[in-house]
Amino acid sequence: MSKAAQLDRDAVRIGDLVIGPGLPVVVIGGEDARWLRLPSAGYSPEARSIRPAGKAVAEAPAEMAGEMTERAVGEARARWAGPLLVEPSSAADLPAVARHADAVVLGPAWAREPGLVRAAARLGLPVIIQRGVDQRGRAVTLEEWLAAADHCAAEGNEAIVFCEGGGRTEPAAASHLSPSDLAPTPTPATLDRAPGPAPDAALHSAPDLAIMRAARERTGRPVLAALGRDAGLAGAAVAAGADGLLLDPAAPLEAREAVGEAVTLLAALVRPQSPRTLTEARGEIDRVDAALAVLLERRALLAARIQRLKPVGGFRGRDMERERRLVAGMARRAPRLGVRRLAPIMNAVIEAGLHAAEEERDRDRG
């Protein structure tokens, strides 16, 4: 069985990572998986060279370019043991991708080239098909995006994941990453290093979440949202149904952490999951508990504010009738627990908040 071994049409395995509905939201470019965008021929990944805007650059001989690609992907593989996704710049990169990567990422320009899409599909790797704007400024349409998936399927490769990038494209002056940027554990040196061009240096717009949802509804295949280096839309993408988020390889550490937090908290609230193993079920419980902790902290802060606003605060100011209405309303959202089980839970939550408010007030007075 190839690396593209498929669980079924709506779940795709990439290395030890599984992407699909009913499963945890993955972060590619974070701790779940890494990806490498290969530069055009003639550029040294090690040098992170920059192509001058509007200037043509002579390409390296094919043999030299092949050696550079092999070295870049091989070094990335050596530095990262987890799932590795590689975006080739041309068909010449595909042999190295096949040898070292767990999945191939096809940029927007490839979606219009059936021959290239089919060649990538024949590698036997999962295929991530990006929608966005190519370097000529042309946006891939929904129909072209779906057609690219059909070309993969025609080659017998059903391990297909859509990735919505909106208007995001790599500008002519963008730098390319070296394999060292995929180091699995940040070091003080890498944390202090400039993360590359600022987010607004890349020509991009927000991913079109409506088109992403349309691709899912029409095909049933997993969908990703490409965020570039901006973590701000992570929550919206998860709420819109993204099965994963794709971060730019140069996304700074704080962006990766923010995306991971958004995925943990929001997915627990809006994404129904169907754990298949004890480990998966415990992982989902952990995410729900993390979201619950955030909500409990927010509730405690609001309760403390209410105590300062009420004429009579603290335990003496409790409104038992309001608390009963609160529990009844919660029971409609949590019928498995019901009023009888929710009442003691909420009593404990309310009392914990009141105790915390009193302790805070005593510290302020002291």
PAKE-501304 format. One record per residue (C-alpha): x, y, z; residue number from 0; residue in one letter. Coordinates in steps of 0.5 Angstrom, whole numbers. Example, Ala and Ser with C-alpha at 12.3 -4.5 7.8 and 13.67 -1.06 7.14 Angstrom:
<sites>
SITE       x       y       z     n   res
SITE      25      -9      16     0     A
SITE      27      -2      14     1     S
</sites>
This chain:
<sites>
SITE       x       y       z     n   res
SITE       0       0       0     0     M
SITE       3       7      -2     1     S
SITE       4      13       3     2     K
SITE      -3      15       1     3     A
SITE      -6      10       4     4     A
SITE     -13      12       5     5     Q
SITE     -18      11      11     6     L
SITE     -24      13       7     7     D
SITE     -26      19       2     8     R
SITE     -27      24       8     9     D
SITE     -21      22      12    10     A
SITE     -14      22       9    11     V
SITE      -7      20      13    12     R
SITE      -1      24      12    13     I
SITE       5      20      16    14     G
SITE       2      19      23    15     D
SITE      -3      25      22    16     L
SITE     -10      24      20    17     V
SITE     -14      30      17    18     I
SITE     -22      30      16    19     G
SITE     -29      31      19    20     P
SITE     -30      28      26    21     G
SITE     -22      29      28    22     L
SITE     -18      34      31    23     P
SITE     -17      40      27    24     V
SITE      -9      40      25    25     V
SITE      -4      45      24    26     V
SITE       1      44      19    27     I
SITE       7      49      20    28     G
SITE       6      48      27    29     G
SITE       7      42      32    30     E
SITE       3      37      28    31     D
SITE       6      37      21    32     A
SITE      11      42      17    33     R
SITE      12      44      10    34     W
SITE      17      46       6    35     L
SITE      16      51      -1    36     R
SITE      22      49      -6    37     L
SITE      25      55      -9    38     P
SITE      25      56     -17    39     S
SITE      31      53     -20    40     A
SITE      37      57     -19    41     G
SITE      36      59     -12    42     Y
SITE      40      56      -6    43     S
SITE      35      55      -1    44     P
SITE      41      55       4    45     E
SITE      42      62       2    46     A
SITE      35      64       3    47     R
SITE      36      69      -4    48     S
SITE      31      74      -6    49     I
SITE      29      75     -13    50     R
SITE      29      82     -15    51     P
SITE      22      84     -17    52     A
SITE      21      85     -25    53     G
SITE      28      82     -26    54     K
SITE      29      75     -30    55     A
SITE      34      70     -27    56     V
SITE      38      65     -31    57     A
SITE      36      58     -28    58     E
SITE      41      53     -26    59     A
SITE      43      47     -30    60     P
SITE      38      42     -29    61     A
SITE      43      37     -26    62     E
SITE      45      42     -21    63     M
SITE      38      44     -19    64     A
SITE      36      37     -18    65     G
SITE      42      36     -13    66     E
SITE      40      43      -9    67     M
SITE      33      40      -9    68     T
SITE      35      33      -7    69     E
SITE      39      36      -1    70     R
SITE      34      41       1    71     A
SITE      28      36       2    72     V
SITE      33      31       5    73     G
SITE      36      36      10    74     E
SITE      28      38      12    75     A
SITE      27      30      13    76     R
SITE      33      29      17    77     A
SITE      31      35      22    78     R
SITE      24      33      22    79     W
SITE      21      26      24    80     A
SITE      14      28      24    81     G
SITE       9      29      17    82     P
SITE      13      33      12    83     L
SITE       9      36       6    84     L
SITE      13      39       1    85     V
SITE      11      44      -5    86     E
SITE      15      43     -11    87     P
SITE      16      49     -16    88     S
SITE      16      44     -22    89     S
SITE      16      37     -24    90     A
SITE      23      36     -24    91     A
SITE      22      37     -16    92     D
SITE      18      31     -16    93     L
SITE      23      25     -15    94     P
SITE      26      28      -9    95     A
SITE      19      30      -6    96     V
SITE      17      22      -7    97     A
SITE      23      20      -4    98     R
SITE      23      24       3    99     H
SITE      16      27       3   100     A
SITE       9      25       6   101     D
SITE       5      29       2   102     A
SITE       6      34      -4   103     V
SITE       3      41      -4   104     V
SITE       1      44     -11   105     L
SITE       1      51     -11   106     G
SITE      -5      55     -15   107     P
SITE      -1      55     -21   108     A
SITE      -1      47     -22   109     W
SITE      -9      47     -21   110     A
SITE      -9      49     -28   111     R
SITE      -4      44     -31   112     E
SITE      -8      37     -31   113     P
SITE      -1      34     -33   114     G
SITE       3      37     -27   115     L
SITE      -3      35     -23   116     V
SITE      -3      28     -25   117     R
SITE       4      27     -25   118     A
SITE       4      29     -18   119     A
SITE      -2      24     -16   120     A
SITE       2      19     -19   121     R
SITE       7      19     -14   122     L
SITE       3      15      -9   123     G
SITE       3      21      -4   124     L
SITE      -3      25      -1   125     P
SITE      -4      31      -5   126     V
SITE      -6      38      -2   127     I
SITE      -9      42      -8   128     I
SITE      -9      50      -6   129     Q
SITE     -13      55      -9   130     R
SITE     -11      62      -9   131     G
SITE      -8      67     -14   132     V
SITE      -2      65     -18   133     D
SITE       4      69     -20   134     Q
SITE       1      72     -26   135     R
SITE      -5      75     -21   136     G
SITE     -10      70     -24   137     R
SITE     -15      67     -18   138     A
SITE     -16      59     -19   139     V
SITE     -24      58     -20   140     T
SITE     -28      53     -15   141     L
SITE     -29      49     -22   142     E
SITE     -22      49     -23   143     E
SITE     -20      47     -16   144     W
SITE     -25      41     -16   145     L
SITE     -23      39     -23   146     A
SITE     -16      38     -21   147     A
SITE     -18      34     -15   148     A
SITE     -22      30     -21   149     D
SITE     -15      29     -25   150     H
SITE     -12      26     -18   151     C
SITE     -17      21     -17   152     A
SITE     -17      19     -25   153     A
SITE     -10      17     -23   154     E
SITE     -12      12     -18   155     G
SITE     -10      17     -12   156     N
SITE     -16      19      -8   157     E
SITE     -12      22      -2   158     A
SITE     -14      29      -3   159     I
SITE     -14      35       1   160     V
SITE     -17      42      -1   161     F
SITE     -13      48       2   162     C
SITE     -16      55       1   163     E
SITE     -11      61       1   164     G
SITE     -16      66      -2   165     G
SITE     -12      71      -6   166     G
SITE      -5      69      -2   167     R
SITE       1      68      -7   168     T
SITE       8      69      -6   169     E
SITE      11      75      -9   170     P
SITE      17      76     -13   171     A
SITE      21      79      -7   172     A
SITE      19      73      -2   173     A
SITE      25      69       1   174     S
SITE      25      62       1   175     H
SITE      26      58       7   176     L
SITE      32      53       8   177     S
SITE      31      46      11   178     P
SITE      34      49      18   179     S
SITE      27      53      19   180     D
SITE      24      46      20   181     L
SITE      28      45      26   182     A
SITE      23      41      31   183     P
SITE      25      45      37   184     T
SITE      26      52      37   185     P
SITE      32      54      40   186     T
SITE      34      61      43   187     P
SITE      38      63      37   188     A
SITE      32      61      32   189     T
SITE      27      65      37   190     L
SITE      31      71      37   191     D
SITE      32      71      29   192     R
SITE      28      75      25   193     A
SITE      22      71      22   194     P
SITE      22      74      15   195     G
SITE      18      79      12   196     P
SITE      13      82      16   197     A
SITE       6      79      14   198     P
SITE       4      85      10   199     D
SITE      10      84       6   200     A
SITE       6      78       2   201     A
SITE       1      79      -3   202     L
SITE      -5      76       0   203     H
SITE     -12      77       2   204     S
SITE     -16      73       7   205     A
SITE     -18      65       5   206     P
SITE     -25      65       2   207     D
SITE     -29      61       7   208     L
SITE     -35      60       3   209     A
SITE     -31      57      -2   210     I
SITE     -28      52       2   211     M
SITE     -34      50       5   212     R
SITE     -37      49      -2   213     A
SITE     -31      45      -4   214     A
SITE     -33      40       2   215     R
SITE     -40      40       1   216     E
SITE     -39      38      -6   217     R
SITE     -34      33      -5   218     T
SITE     -34      31       2   219     G
SITE     -26      31       2   220     R
SITE     -22      35       8   221     P
SITE     -21      42       7   222     V
SITE     -15      46      10   223     L
SITE     -15      54      11   224     A
SITE      -8      57       9   225     A
SITE      -7      63      14   226     L
SITE       0      65      12   227     G
SITE       3      68      18   228     R
SITE      -3      71      21   229     D
SITE      -6      67      26   230     A
SITE     -12      72      27   231     G
SITE     -17      68      22   232     L
SITE     -16      61      26   233     A
SITE     -22      62      30   234     G
SITE     -26      64      24   235     A
SITE     -23      58      20   236     A
SITE     -25      53      25   237     V
SITE     -32      55      26   238     A
SITE     -33      55      18   239     A
SITE     -31      48      18   240     G
SITE     -24      47      17   241     A
SITE     -21      41      18   242     D
SITE     -14      44      19   243     G
SITE     -10      50      18   244     L
SITE      -4      51      14   245     L
SITE       1      56      17   246     L
SITE       7      59      13   247     D
SITE      13      56      14   248     P
SITE      16      63      16   249     A
SITE      10      64      21   250     A
SITE      13      66      28   251     P
SITE      13      62      34   252     L
SITE       8      67      37   253     E
SITE       3      66      31   254     A
SITE       4      58      32   255     R
SITE       2      58      39   256     E
SITE      -4      63      38   257     A
SITE      -7      58      32   258     V
SITE      -6      52      37   259     G
SITE     -10      56      42   260     E
SITE     -15      58      38   261     A
SITE     -16      51      35   262     V
SITE     -16      48      42   263     T
SITE     -21      52      45   264     L
SITE     -26      54      39   265     L
SITE     -26      47      36   266     A
SITE     -28      44      43   267     A
SITE     -34      48      42   268     L
SITE     -36      48      35   269     V
SITE     -33      42      32   270     R
SITE     -37      35      33   271     P
SITE     -32      29      34   272     Q
SITE     -32      22      34   273     S
SITE     -26      19      37   274     P
SITE     -24      12      35   275     R
SITE     -19      10      40   276     T
SITE     -18      11      48   277     L
SITE     -13      16      46   278     T
SITE     -17      20      41   279     E
SITE     -22      20      46   280     A
SITE     -18      23      52   281     R
SITE     -15      28      47   282     G
SITE     -22      31      46   283     E
SITE     -23      31      53   284     I
SITE     -17      35      54   285     D
SITE     -19      40      49   286     R
SITE     -26      40      52   287     V
SITE     -23      41      59   288     D
SITE     -19      47      56   289     A
SITE     -24      51      53   290     A
SITE     -28      49      60   291     L
SITE     -23      52      64   292     A
SITE     -23      59      60   293     V
SITE     -30      59      60   294     L
SITE     -30      58      68   295     L
SITE     -24      64      69   296     E
SITE     -29      69      65   297     R
SITE     -35      67      69   298     R
SITE     -31      68      75   299     A
SITE     -29      75      73   300     L
SITE     -36      77      71   301     L
SITE     -38      74      78   302     A
SITE     -33      79      81   303     A
SITE     -35      85      77   304     R
SITE     -43      83      79   305     I
SITE     -41      83      86   306     Q
SITE     -38      90      86   307     R
SITE     -44      93      82   308     L
SITE     -50      89      87   309     K
SITE     -52      93      93   310     P
SITE     -51      87      97   311     V
SITE     -46      82      94   312     G
SITE     -42      76      96   313     G
SITE     -46      70      99   314     F
SITE     -51      74     102   315     R
SITE     -53      77      95   316     G
SITE     -55      71      92   317     R
SITE     -61      71      88   318     D
SITE     -63      63      88   319     M
SITE     -69      64      83   320     E
SITE     -64      67      78   321     R
SITE     -60      61      79   322     E
SITE     -66      56      78   323     R
SITE     -67      59      72   324     R
SITE     -60      59      70   325     L
SITE     -60      51      71   326     V
SITE     -66      50      67   327     A
SITE     -63      54      61   328     G
SITE     -57      50      62   329     M
SITE     -61      43      62   330     A
SITE     -64      45      55   331     R
SITE     -57      45      52   332     R
SITE     -54      39      56   333     A
SITE     -60      34      57   334     P
SITE     -56      28      58   335     R
SITE     -54      32      65   336     L
SITE     -61      35      66   337     G
SITE     -63      40      72   338     V
SITE     -62      35      77   339     R
SITE     -54      34      76   340     R
SITE     -53      41      73   341     L
SITE     -56      44      80   342     A
SITE     -50      42      84   343     P
SITE     -45      43      79   344     I
SITE     -47      50      78   345     M
SITE     -48      51      86   346     N
SITE     -40      49      86   347     A
SITE     -38      54      80   348     V
SITE     -42      60      83   349     I
SITE     -39      59      90   350     E
SITE     -32      58      88   351     A
SITE     -33      65      84   352     G
SITE     -36      68      90   353     L
SITE     -30      65      94   354     H
SITE     -25      68      89   355     A
SITE     -28      75      89   356     A
SITE     -28      75      97   357     E
SITE     -21      73      97   358     E
SITE     -19      79      92   359     E
SITE     -23      84      95   360     R
SITE     -19      82     102   361     D
SITE     -13      83      98   362     R
SITE     -15      90      95   363     D
SITE     -17      92     102   364     R
SITE     -10      89     106   365     G
</sites>
